[in-house]
């Protein structure tokens, strides 16, 4: 039997690509959201919409940044109180700008050195000429979504759910970005062989040639992931929606939380319970029964260059 689940999410903080440097020490990008089961969805939509309506200005759209300071706090409190009252699981994923940039820079250097070493060993020009590899820096937004989506899948798996119809709802996202979100979501659970195709020019035969490389991985039975997501849809929703507003406020509060860290904590891991222990929604952000050994992507591959040494 399948189950339908809604996930309302939004991002805050750093945007852009991996070739960018941090604008201030410890700058992060954050993607966060709230998971809502279908059986609660209609009722909760009404409740959160009612909260949004209370704070909506007479003219224009509701933006928490435009509200007076006391109203900002009141809106945040009202939304967080409703999340607590309903016991809604909340999720986040964060990445240090400097960490993503450092990893991207190191990988590019390794690739350039590898190509140079191959060329240095040649005793004659290569018969097949290929074009230069396009180095497109990863998008912070996409990397954040990939991490957040992985957490959602892990949460569903931990609770023994399968064949879930997952509908992700977020503030306005353009079509190319939504397509990238769908691609990284599919890659997470993909077990089919991955085929990489390339094209070159055979200088001897004077013709275009094609090649391909196939990579396949076989997991032992105990590591196979059951069919947890049956279908995934990503819908852009107007920011007047109360649940979208709640996700926006959650993401902004987490970004502020991370910006407020000081000392060695400023560069420490972002995707573990300790990182949000002082957040007012900590109990609901601490959504997993078992957090395992920690996040190996955002907090290890993309760790801040000034982060404390790993154990």
C-alpha positions in Angstrom: 0.0 0.0 0.0 1.4 3.4 -1.0 1.4 6.5 1.2 1.4 10.1 0.0 3.6 12.6 1.8 4.1 16.4 1.3 7.4 18.1 1.9 7.4 21.9 2.1 10.8 23.4 1.8 12.8 26.6 1.1 16.4 27.7 1.0 18.3 30.6 2.7 21.8 32.0 2.9 24.4 31.5 0.2 23.4 30.7 -3.4 25.5 30.5 -6.5 28.2 28.0 -7.5 31.2 26.2 -6.1 33.7 28.6 -7.7 32.6 31.4 -5.3 34.4 32.3 -2.1 32.6 32.9 1.2 31.4 36.5 1.7 32.1 36.3 5.5 33.7 33.7 7.8 31.7 30.6 8.0 29.1 31.6 5.4 26.6 28.8 4.7 23.7 27.8 2.4 20.7 26.1 4.0 17.8 24.2 2.7 15.1 23.2 5.2 11.6 21.9 5.2 8.6 20.3 7.0 7.2 16.9 6.3 3.4 16.6 6.3 1.5 13.2 5.9 -1.5 13.3 3.6 -4.0 12.5 6.3 -3.0 15.8 8.1 -2.5 17.9 5.0 -5.9 19.5 4.5 -6.3 20.5 8.1 -2.7 21.8 8.5 -3.0 23.8 5.3 -6.0 25.6 6.8 -4.2 26.3 10.1 -1.0 27.6 8.6 -2.9 29.7 6.0 -4.8 31.2 8.8 -1.6 32.2 10.5 -0.2 33.7 7.3 -3.5 35.7 6.8 -3.1 37.3 10.3 0.1 38.9 9.3 -0.6 39.6 5.6 -0.3 43.4 4.9 -3.2 45.3 3.4 -1.3 45.8 0.2 1.2 43.4 -1.5 2.6 40.0 -0.4 3.6 38.9 3.0 7.4 38.8 3.5 8.7 38.3 6.9 11.7 40.6 6.1 9.3 43.5 5.5 7.5 43.1 8.9 8.3 45.3 11.9 10.7 43.5 14.4 8.0 42.6 16.9 5.7 41.2 14.2 8.6 39.1 12.8 9.0 37.5 16.2 5.3 37.0 16.6 4.9 35.3 13.2 7.9 33.1 13.8 6.5 32.1 17.2 3.1 31.4 15.8 4.4 29.1 13.0 6.8 27.3 15.3 4.1 26.8 18.0 1.9 25.1 15.3 4.8 22.9 14.2 5.3 21.9 17.9 1.6 21.3 18.5 1.3 19.0 15.5 4.7 17.3 16.1 5.8 17.8 12.5 9.3 16.4 11.7 11.6 19.1 10.3 14.7 18.7 8.2 17.6 20.8 7.1 20.8 20.5 5.1 23.6 23.0 5.1 26.9 23.5 3.4 29.8 25.9 4.0 30.6 28.1 1.0 34.3 27.8 1.6 34.1 24.0 2.0 32.3 23.5 -1.4 34.7 25.9 -3.0 37.8 24.1 -1.5 36.6 20.7 -2.6 35.8 22.0 -6.2 39.3 23.7 -6.4 41.1 20.5 -5.2 39.2 18.3 -7.7 40.0 20.6 -10.6 43.7 20.7 -9.6 43.8 16.9 -9.4 42.1 16.6 -12.8 44.5 19.1 -14.4 47.5 17.4 -13.0 46.3 14.0 -14.2 45.8 15.3 -17.7 49.2 16.9 -17.7 50.8 13.6 -16.5 49.1 11.7 -19.3 50.3 14.2 -21.9 53.9 14.2 -20.5 54.1 10.4 -21.0 53.1 10.5 -24.6 55.9 9.8 -27.2 53.7 10.9 -30.1 50.5 12.9 -30.5 47.3 11.2 -29.6 45.5 9.6 -32.5 42.1 10.6 -31.3 41.5 14.2 -30.4 38.8 15.0 -27.9 37.5 18.4 -26.9 38.5 20.0 -23.6 36.4 18.9 -20.7 33.8 21.5 -19.7 34.3 22.3 -16.0 30.9 23.4 -14.7 31.0 24.3 -11.1 28.4 22.5 -9.0 25.4 24.6 -7.9 25.1 25.2 -4.1 21.3 25.1 -4.5 21.4 21.7 -6.1 23.9 20.3 -3.7 21.8 21.4 -0.8 18.7 19.9 -2.3 20.5 16.6 -2.8 21.5 16.4 0.8 18.0 17.4 2.0 16.3 14.8 -0.2 18.7 12.1 1.0 17.6 12.9 4.6 13.9 12.6 3.6 14.6 9.2 2.1 16.6 8.0 5.1 13.7 9.2 7.4 11.1 7.2 5.4 13.4 4.1 5.3 14.0 4.3 9.1 10.3 4.1 9.6 9.8 1.2 7.3 7.8 3.1 4.7 7.9 2.1 1.0 6.2 3.0 -2.3 5.8 6.6 -1.1 4.3 9.2 -3.4 6.4 12.3 -2.4 5.3 15.7 -3.4 7.8 18.5 -2.8 6.4 21.9 -2.6 8.6 25.0 -2.6 8.7 28.7 -3.4 9.1 29.7 -7.0 11.9 27.7 -8.7 12.6 27.9 -12.4 12.2 24.9 -14.6 15.9 24.2 -15.3 16.6 24.1 -11.5 13.6 21.9 -10.8 14.8 19.5 -13.5 18.2 19.4 -11.8 16.5 18.6 -8.5 14.7 15.7 -10.1 17.9 14.4 -11.7 19.8 14.3 -8.4 16.8 12.7 -6.7 16.8 10.0 -9.3 20.6 9.5 -9.0 20.3 8.8 -5.2 18.3 5.6 -5.6 19.6 4.6 -9.1 21.1 1.1 -9.3 21.2 0.6 -13.1 24.6 0.8 -14.8 25.8 4.3 -15.5 26.9 5.0 -19.1 29.2 7.9 -20.0 29.5 8.6 -23.8 32.2 10.6 -25.5 33.0 11.8 -29.0 36.4 12.4 -30.6 38.1 12.8 -33.9 40.3 10.1 -35.4 43.1 12.0 -37.0 44.3 8.9 -38.9 41.0 7.7 -40.3 39.8 11.3 -40.6 36.4 10.7 -39.0 34.4 11.2 -35.9 34.5 8.3 -33.5 32.3 7.5 -30.5 33.1 5.7 -27.2 31.4 4.9 -24.0 32.2 3.7 -20.5 29.8 1.8 -18.3 30.1 1.7 -14.5 28.0 -0.7 -12.5 27.9 -1.5 -8.8 26.6 -4.6 -7.2 25.5 -4.3 -3.5 25.2 -7.2 -1.1 21.6 -8.1 -0.3 21.7 -6.4 3.2 22.7 -3.1 1.6 20.1 -3.0 -1.1 17.6 -0.1 -0.7 13.9 -1.0 -0.9 11.7 0.9 -3.3 11.0 3.7 -0.8 9.9 6.4 -3.3 7.3 5.3 -5.9 6.8 8.7 -7.4 8.4 12.2 -7.0 6.8 15.5 -8.1 8.2 19.0 -7.5 5.7 21.8 -7.5 6.3 25.5 -7.1 3.8 27.2 -4.8 3.1 30.9 -4.3 4.8 32.2 -1.1 1.4 33.2 0.3 0.8 29.5 1.1 1.0 29.1 4.9 3.1 25.9 4.8 5.5 27.4 2.3 5.8 30.4 4.6 6.6 28.1 7.5 9.4 26.4 5.5 10.7 29.9 4.5 10.8 31.0 8.2 12.4 27.7 9.3 15.2 28.0 6.6 15.8 31.7 7.5 16.0 30.9 11.3 18.5 28.1 10.6 20.6 30.4 8.5 20.6 33.0 11.2 21.4 30.3 13.8 24.5 29.3 11.8 25.6 32.9 11.2 25.4 33.5 14.9 28.0 30.8 15.7 31.4 32.0 17.0 34.9 30.6 17.7 35.7 27.1 16.6 32.0 26.4 16.3 31.8 28.7 13.4 33.5 26.1 11.1 32.2 22.9 12.8 29.8 20.3 11.2 26.4 21.6 10.1 24.4 18.4 9.6 24.3 16.8 13.0 22.0 17.3 16.0 24.7 19.2 18.0 24.7 21.9 15.2 21.1 22.9 15.9 20.9 22.0 19.6 20.1 25.6 20.6 17.4 26.1 17.9 13.8 26.5 19.2 12.7 23.6 17.0 15.5 21.3 18.0 13.2 18.5 19.2 11.6 18.4 15.7 14.8 18.8 13.8 16.2 15.9 15.7 14.1 13.7 13.5 16.1 10.5 13.3 16.1 7.6 15.8 19.7 7.0 14.8 21.9 9.6 13.1 24.6 7.1 12.3 28.2 8.1 11.8 27.4 11.6 10.6 27.1 13.3 7.2 29.9 12.3 4.8 29.2 14.8 2.1 28.4 18.2 3.5 30.4 17.8 6.7 33.3 15.8 5.3 33.8 16.3 1.6 32.7 19.9 1.8 34.0 20.6 5.3 35.3 24.1 5.9 39.1 24.5 5.4 39.3 25.9 8.9 37.2 23.1 10.5 38.6 21.3 13.5 40.6 18.1 12.6 38.5 15.0 11.9 38.7 12.2 14.5 
